[in-house]
Every structure is written in C-alpha cells, then in structure tokens.
Amino acid sequence: MSVPPDSPISEKSKTVHVALAERSYDISIGSGNLPSLGAQVAACCRLTHAVVITDSRVESPHGEAAIQSLDATGAEVDALVIEEGEQSKSIDVASALWEKLLDLGTDRKSVIVAVGGGVVGDLAGFVAATFARGLPFFQVPTTLLAQVDSSVGGKTGVNLPGAKNMVGVFWQPRGVLIDTQVLKTQRDRDYRSGLAEVVKYGVILDPEFFAYLEKETAGLIARRHAVLERVIARSCELKAQVVQQDEREETGLRAILNYGHTFGHAIEAVLGYGEILHGEGVAIGMECAARLAQRLGMVDSEFVRRQHRLLVALGLPVTLSGVDHDALLAAMQHDKKVEHGRLRFVLPTRLGHVELVPDVSVDDVRAAMPMG
C-alpha cells in the first residue's frame, strides 16, 4: 500500500492542510507561536467559552500560556488538569471529566482545547466527541510524538486494561498548533520516544525522508529548530495524505500507519501501561516487524540492518528481555487489525512501502518476537 508521492515541505512552510471536506483543518507549525493560540482558535470556532484540558506536568508553563492566550480573546476560560501518564487514559478519568464539564456549564458552543501529549490529546478528544454529542476540539500537542502522530487524523479514545485504544471515536480537531519551542522542556526519554513515529513515516512512505533522518541524526538529538520544523511538517504531511484517503480505516490504507504497532501495543499491554513508553514499544515493534518481513522473504537483511541502525542511533530500544511470548500473542488477539481471530501485520516490502499481510503463522510471529 502506498500514497502518491509529494515533494518534502520546504523549511519555510509552516502550515499543513488536512483536506477532509467540511472537516478540513490546518496544522500550524512554528517556533514560539503558542501565544497565537487564542487568535487561531477564534479564527476557526465561535469562541465564547474554552475548556483547557492538560496534565500535571504540562500545566506549567504550557497550559498556563495557552490559558493566557485564550483569555486575551475575551472568552471565558476554564482549566481541567489530569494526572500525567498513560493510566489517565481510562473510562474512569473520562467520566470524571464529563462530570466536571457539566459542573462548568459546558454546552455545544464550548471549545475543548487539549494541551499536552498523546494521552491528553486522545482523552480530551474522546471527551469532546462524546460530551453533549460532540464539542469543537483544538489540539496543542506538546510532545514530539503527539506533534507528528497522535494530534493528526482524528483518532481519539481510551484504553481498556487488556487493550490499548480499544474504546474511541473518530473526531477531527478544528485545528492543530505545533510550537517546536515547547520540546525544549520535554524529558529526553519522552522526546526520543517520539522519534520512533518519525522513523515509521520514512519506512512506510518516504525513502528520501528516511535518508534525511539518517543524515540529520545529530540535529534531531540536539532538537535543532530547523531540523525539527522540517521533520514535523513532513511527518504531518505524510499522515495527512493517508488520512485524507481513509479517514475512518474503511479501505485498509490507514492501517499502514500501524507499522510496528501490533507488536508495540501488545508489549505495552503485557508490561502494563506506563512501564514502557509508546514510542519505545513501537521501536521494538518495528524491529520485530522487520525481522518478520525478512523471515517471510519480503525484505533483505540490508533493510533490517538500516532500520536497526537508525533506531539505535536515535537512542531507541530494539530489544526487550523477559517478556512472556504467550502473553504477547494473547494481547495481539485484541489488535484492531485482527479479522475473524486471524493476525494481520503491516510489513515492509521495501523502504517506503508496506503491505497489510494476513494469516501470518504463529510460529513466524514467535520467531520475530523481542529477545534480550
């Protein structure tokens, strides 16, 4: 599966458009542009009441900056703060937020503004989609992973104890504001976790982008703005191309975005949410998927080596010891790509192209599983 190739966004470009008819929106990418949030929300929504949902880590300073910008528009602004971490992406926390929205007098004219990483964005989007049968929603992702992946495309949801993102809804934001300056406050492990999703885009869709990542490894690690702006913009553009063609995962094309995720989500579920970061699980999952593809004769050893080398250079894990393979297989049965109890995997055929492969044998899956 593939999407039509586009030339990479120039370093001067700061807007990626997601074309989804009446649900279309812009992703604004810049450095130090968080103070423009209020004006951007007001431009796409009738802004009289905003509810900022953030977490205990992001509340200061980014949540506060968002509130200040929204307040400057003259709108009424409230803030709801959840605990940091994957454990907050649950039905219990969503229910608590629904009750708080009710207490605040939130109605269909209110706007939910998510300020945080993927947990905040997925949870706030789910709450926005379900409260009062749908509220306008705006994303301000503050982690690299959220900026390049989870804030784009309209997937929202919460976890069940045994399955990640199993309860959710498609709910597109009215807009996304990405400020690369906020990444300066992100913890190193969390930042590197986001790089896994960046690598994913190169593997599944754009070999030239993959080569750029290989060349700019030092700039990525150093969080240089020029490199980040280009990498974030290209990642968003690639995801937008896929989402525009398969918004609700009805044709199978959007499944390519889950490269490495069947293994990765299973690892997260087995270890317990929060024990391993999402991007770390995806990095290990991509390593496993590449080995599985090689075992099935779909790629050669050079592909596996090249992907492995880039992941390691970016400080991402590629192995995991002591994990129960039977438990991983059981967790994979809850993957959303499973059809009639049969495992399906997104696997590469070459750099820049992947396919959804059905009926992969359990023996082959076991042979590709992580080993320390």
C-alpha positions as CSV (number, residue, x, y, z in Angstrom):
1,M,0.0,0.0,0.0
2,S,1.2,3.5,-0.7
3,V,0.1,7.1,-1.2
4,P,1.0,9.4,-4.1
5,P,4.5,10.8,-3.5
6,D,4.8,14.5,-2.8
7,S,8.0,16.6,-2.5
8,P,9.1,17.3,1.1
9,I,7.8,20.5,2.6
10,S,10.2,23.3,2.4
11,E,11.8,24.6,5.6
12,K,9.9,27.9,5.2
13,S,6.5,26.2,5.1
14,K,4.7,26.3,8.4
15,T,1.2,25.0,7.5
16,V,0.0,21.6,6.6
17,H,-3.6,21.3,5.4
18,V,-5.7,18.2,6.1
19,A,-8.4,18.1,3.4
20,L,-11.4,16.3,4.7
21,A,-14.3,18.3,3.1
22,E,-16.3,20.1,5.9
23,R,-13.9,18.6,8.5
24,S,-10.8,20.1,6.9
25,Y,-8.3,21.9,9.1
26,D,-4.8,23.4,9.2
27,I,-1.8,22.3,11.2
28,S,0.2,25.4,12.1
29,I,3.9,24.7,12.8
30,G,6.3,27.3,14.1
31,S,8.8,28.3,16.9
32,G,7.4,30.4,19.7
33,N,3.9,30.5,18.2
34,L,2.0,29.3,21.3
35,P,0.9,32.8,22.2
36,S,-1.1,33.0,19.0
37,L,-3.4,30.1,20.2
38,G,-6.3,32.3,21.1
39,A,-6.4,34.0,17.8
40,Q,-6.1,30.7,16.0
41,V,-8.9,29.1,17.9
42,A,-11.1,32.2,17.5
43,A,-10.5,32.0,13.7
44,C,-11.9,28.5,13.4
45,C,-14.5,28.4,16.2
46,R,-17.0,30.8,17.7
47,L,-15.0,31.3,20.8
48,T,-17.1,32.3,23.9
49,H,-16.1,29.5,26.3
50,A,-12.9,27.4,26.2
51,V,-12.1,24.4,28.5
52,V,-8.4,23.7,28.5
53,I,-7.6,20.0,29.4
54,T,-4.0,19.5,30.3
55,D,-1.9,17.3,32.7
56,S,0.0,17.9,35.9
57,R,3.4,18.1,34.1
58,V,2.3,20.4,31.2
59,E,0.1,22.7,33.2
60,S,3.1,24.9,33.9
61,P,4.3,26.6,31.8
62,H,2.5,25.5,28.6
63,G,-1.0,25.1,29.9
64,E,-0.8,28.4,31.6
65,A,0.5,30.1,28.4
66,A,-2.5,28.6,26.5
67,I,-4.9,29.8,29.1
68,Q,-3.4,33.3,29.0
69,S,-3.7,33.4,25.2
70,L,-7.3,32.2,25.2
71,D,-8.2,34.6,27.9
72,A,-6.9,37.5,25.9
73,T,-9.6,37.0,23.3
74,G,-12.3,37.8,25.9
75,A,-13.6,34.3,26.1
76,E,-14.4,32.6,29.4
77,V,-11.7,30.1,30.1
78,D,-11.7,27.1,32.4
79,A,-8.9,24.5,33.0
80,L,-9.1,20.8,33.9
81,V,-5.9,19.1,35.0
82,I,-5.4,15.3,34.9
83,E,-2.6,13.3,36.3
84,E,0.3,12.7,34.0
85,G,0.7,9.3,32.4
86,E,-0.9,6.6,30.3
87,Q,-3.0,5.5,33.3
88,S,-5.1,8.6,32.9
89,K,-6.3,7.4,29.5
90,S,-9.2,5.5,31.0
91,I,-13.0,5.5,31.2
92,D,-12.9,6.5,34.9
93,V,-10.9,9.6,34.1
94,A,-13.1,10.4,31.1
95,S,-16.2,10.0,33.3
96,A,-14.7,12.4,35.9
97,L,-14.1,15.0,33.1
98,W,-17.7,14.7,31.8
99,E,-18.9,15.5,35.3
100,K,-16.6,18.5,35.6
101,L,-17.7,19.8,32.2
102,L,-21.3,19.5,33.4
103,D,-20.4,21.5,36.6
104,L,-18.8,24.2,34.4
105,G,-21.9,24.7,32.4
106,T,-20.2,23.4,29.2
107,D,-22.5,23.4,26.2
108,R,-22.4,22.8,22.4
109,K,-20.8,26.3,21.9
110,S,-17.9,25.5,24.2
111,V,-14.5,24.5,22.8
112,I,-12.2,21.8,24.2
113,V,-8.5,22.7,23.9
114,A,-6.1,19.8,24.6
115,V,-2.7,21.0,25.7
116,G,-0.3,18.1,26.3
117,G,1.0,14.8,24.8
118,G,-0.8,11.9,23.3
119,V,-2.6,10.9,26.4
120,V,-4.1,14.3,26.9
121,G,-5.0,14.7,23.2
122,D,-6.6,11.2,22.9
123,L,-8.5,11.6,26.1
124,A,-9.6,15.2,25.6
125,G,-10.7,14.4,22.0
126,F,-12.7,11.5,23.2
127,V,-14.4,13.6,25.9
128,A,-15.1,16.3,23.3
129,A,-16.6,13.8,20.9
130,T,-18.9,12.3,23.4
131,F,-20.0,15.2,25.7
132,A,-23.3,16.8,24.5
133,R,-22.9,14.6,21.4
134,G,-19.9,16.5,20.2
135,L,-18.0,19.7,21.1
136,P,-15.5,21.5,18.9
137,F,-11.9,20.5,19.7
138,F,-8.5,22.1,19.2
139,Q,-5.1,20.3,19.6
140,V,-1.9,21.8,21.1
141,P,0.5,18.9,21.2
142,T,3.5,19.4,23.5
143,T,5.4,16.2,22.9
144,L,7.2,15.2,19.7
145,L,5.1,12.0,19.4
146,A,1.9,13.9,19.7
147,Q,3.1,16.6,17.2
148,V,4.0,14.1,14.5
149,D,1.3,11.5,15.1
150,S,-1.5,11.4,17.6
151,S,-2.7,15.0,17.2
152,V,-3.3,14.5,13.4
153,G,-6.0,12.4,12.0
154,G,-8.9,12.5,14.5
155,K,-8.4,9.3,16.4
156,T,-9.5,9.6,20.0
157,G,-10.0,7.1,22.7
158,V,-9.1,5.4,26.0
159,N,-7.5,2.2,27.0
160,L,-9.0,-1.0,28.4
161,P,-6.9,-2.9,30.9
162,G,-6.1,-5.5,28.2
163,A,-6.2,-3.5,25.0
164,K,-4.8,-0.1,24.1
165,N,-7.1,2.4,22.4
166,M,-10.0,-0.1,22.2
167,V,-12.7,2.4,23.1
168,G,-12.8,5.5,21.0
169,V,-14.2,7.5,18.1
170,F,-13.0,9.4,15.1
171,W,-13.3,13.2,15.9
172,Q,-11.3,15.6,13.9
173,P,-9.9,18.8,15.6
174,R,-10.8,22.2,14.2
175,G,-7.1,22.9,14.1
176,V,-3.7,22.0,15.5
177,L,-1.0,24.4,16.7
178,I,2.6,23.0,17.0
179,D,5.3,25.0,18.7
180,T,8.7,23.4,18.5
181,Q,9.9,25.6,21.4
182,V,7.9,23.5,23.9
183,L,10.0,20.5,23.1
184,K,12.9,22.1,25.0
185,T,11.1,21.1,28.2
186,Q,10.4,17.5,27.2
187,R,12.3,14.9,29.0
188,D,14.9,13.1,26.9
189,R,13.4,9.7,27.1
190,D,10.0,11.0,26.1
191,Y,11.5,13.1,23.3
192,R,13.3,10.1,21.9
193,S,10.2,8.0,22.1
194,G,8.6,10.4,19.6
195,L,11.3,9.8,17.2
196,A,10.1,6.2,16.6
197,E,7.0,7.5,14.9
198,V,9.1,9.8,12.8
199,V,11.2,6.8,11.6
200,K,8.0,5.0,10.9
201,Y,6.9,7.5,8.3
202,G,10.2,7.1,6.4
203,V,9.9,3.3,6.4
204,I,6.3,3.1,5.3
205,L,6.0,6.0,2.8
206,D,9.1,8.0,2.0
207,P,12.6,6.6,1.5
208,E,14.1,10.1,0.8
209,F,12.7,11.2,4.2
210,F,14.3,8.1,5.8
211,A,17.6,9.1,4.3
212,Y,17.2,12.7,5.6
213,L,16.7,11.3,9.1
214,E,19.9,9.2,8.7
215,K,21.8,12.3,7.7
216,E,20.3,14.6,10.4
217,T,20.6,12.2,13.4
218,A,22.7,14.7,15.3
219,G,20.3,17.6,14.6
220,L,17.4,15.5,15.8
221,I,19.0,14.5,19.0
222,A,20.1,18.2,19.6
223,R,16.5,19.3,18.9
224,R,17.6,21.9,16.3
225,H,14.6,24.0,15.3
226,A,15.3,23.9,11.5
227,V,15.5,20.1,11.5
228,L,12.5,19.7,13.8
229,E,10.3,22.0,11.7
230,R,11.1,20.1,8.6
231,V,10.7,16.7,10.2
232,I,7.5,17.6,12.0
233,A,6.0,19.2,8.8
234,R,6.9,16.2,6.6
235,S,5.6,13.7,9.2
236,C,2.3,15.6,9.4
237,E,2.0,15.8,5.6
238,L,2.6,12.1,5.2
239,K,0.0,11.3,7.8
240,A,-2.5,13.8,6.3
241,Q,-2.1,12.1,2.8
242,V,-3.2,8.8,4.3
243,V,-6.0,10.2,6.5
244,Q,-7.4,12.1,3.5
245,Q,-7.8,8.8,1.6
246,D,-9.0,6.6,4.5
247,E,-10.3,8.8,7.3
248,R,-12.1,6.0,9.2
249,E,-10.0,3.0,8.3
250,E,-12.5,1.6,5.9
251,T,-10.3,0.8,2.9
252,G,-7.3,-0.6,4.8
253,L,-4.9,2.2,3.7
254,R,-4.8,3.8,7.1
255,A,-3.6,0.6,8.6
256,I,-0.2,1.2,7.2
257,L,0.2,3.9,9.9
258,N,0.2,1.0,12.4
259,Y,3.6,-0.4,11.3
260,G,5.3,-1.8,14.4
261,H,2.2,-1.2,16.5
262,T,0.8,-4.8,16.6
263,F,3.9,-5.9,18.5
264,G,4.3,-2.5,20.2
265,H,0.7,-2.3,21.6
266,A,1.0,-5.9,22.8
267,I,4.2,-5.1,24.7
268,E,2.6,-2.1,26.3
269,A,-0.4,-4.1,27.4
270,V,1.7,-7.0,28.8
271,L,4.1,-4.9,30.7
272,G,1.4,-2.5,31.9
273,Y,0.7,0.9,30.5
274,G,3.4,3.4,31.6
275,E,6.1,0.8,32.1
276,I,7.3,1.3,28.6
277,L,6.7,4.4,26.5
278,H,4.5,4.1,23.4
279,G,7.3,5.1,21.1
280,E,9.7,2.6,22.8
281,G,7.1,-0.1,22.2
282,V,6.8,1.0,18.5
283,A,10.6,1.0,18.0
284,I,10.8,-2.6,19.4
285,G,7.7,-3.4,17.3
286,M,9.3,-2.1,14.1
287,E,12.4,-4.2,14.8
288,C,10.2,-7.3,15.2
289,A,8.1,-6.4,12.1
290,A,11.3,-6.0,10.0
291,R,12.6,-9.4,11.2
292,L,9.2,-11.0,10.4
293,A,9.2,-9.5,6.9
294,Q,12.7,-10.8,6.4
295,R,11.7,-14.3,7.6
296,L,8.8,-14.2,5.1
297,G,11.1,-13.2,2.3
298,M,9.6,-9.8,1.9
299,V,12.8,-7.7,2.6
300,D,16.5,-8.4,2.7
301,S,19.0,-8.2,5.6
302,E,20.1,-4.7,4.4
303,F,16.6,-3.3,5.1
304,V,16.6,-4.8,8.6
305,R,20.2,-3.5,9.2
306,R,19.4,0.0,8.0
307,Q,16.3,0.4,10.1
308,H,18.0,-1.1,13.1
309,R,21.0,1.3,12.8
310,L,18.8,4.4,12.6
311,L,16.7,3.4,15.6
312,V,19.8,2.7,17.7
313,A,21.4,5.9,16.6
314,L,18.4,7.8,17.9
315,G,18.6,6.1,21.2
316,L,15.6,3.9,20.9
317,P,15.3,0.4,22.3
318,V,15.2,-2.5,19.8
319,T,15.2,-5.4,22.2
320,L,13.3,-6.4,25.4
321,S,14.2,-9.3,27.7
322,G,12.0,-11.3,29.9
323,V,8.7,-10.7,28.2
324,D,6.3,-13.6,28.0
325,H,5.7,-14.5,24.3
326,D,2.5,-16.4,25.0
327,A,1.2,-13.2,26.8
328,L,2.2,-11.1,23.8
329,L,0.3,-13.5,21.4
330,A,-2.8,-13.3,23.6
331,A,-2.6,-9.5,23.6
332,M,-2.2,-9.4,19.8
333,Q,-5.6,-11.0,19.5
334,H,-7.1,-7.7,20.8
335,D,-5.4,-5.8,18.0
336,K,-7.9,-3.9,15.8
337,K,-6.4,-5.4,12.7
338,V,-7.4,-8.9,13.7
339,E,-10.1,-10.3,11.5
340,H,-12.0,-13.4,12.5
341,G,-9.3,-14.3,15.0
342,R,-6.5,-14.2,12.4
343,L,-3.5,-12.0,13.0
344,R,-2.6,-9.4,10.3
345,F,0.6,-7.4,10.2
346,V,1.8,-4.3,8.4
347,L,5.1,-5.4,6.9
348,P,7.6,-3.8,4.5
349,T,8.4,-4.9,1.0
350,R,11.0,-2.2,0.5
351,L,11.9,1.1,2.1
352,G,9.0,3.4,1.6
353,H,6.4,0.7,1.0
354,V,4.4,-1.6,3.3
355,E,1.5,-4.0,2.9
356,L,-1.1,-5.5,5.2
357,V,-0.3,-9.2,5.4
358,P,-3.0,-11.7,6.5
359,D,-2.7,-15.1,8.0
360,V,0.8,-14.9,9.4
361,S,1.6,-18.1,11.2
362,V,2.1,-18.2,15.0
363,D,5.5,-19.8,14.5
364,D,6.7,-17.0,12.3
365,V,5.4,-14.4,14.8
366,R,7.1,-16.1,17.7
367,A,10.4,-16.2,15.8
368,A,10.2,-12.4,15.3
369,M,9.4,-11.5,18.9
370,P,11.7,-9.4,21.0
371,M,14.6,-11.1,22.7
372,G,17.1,-9.6,25.1
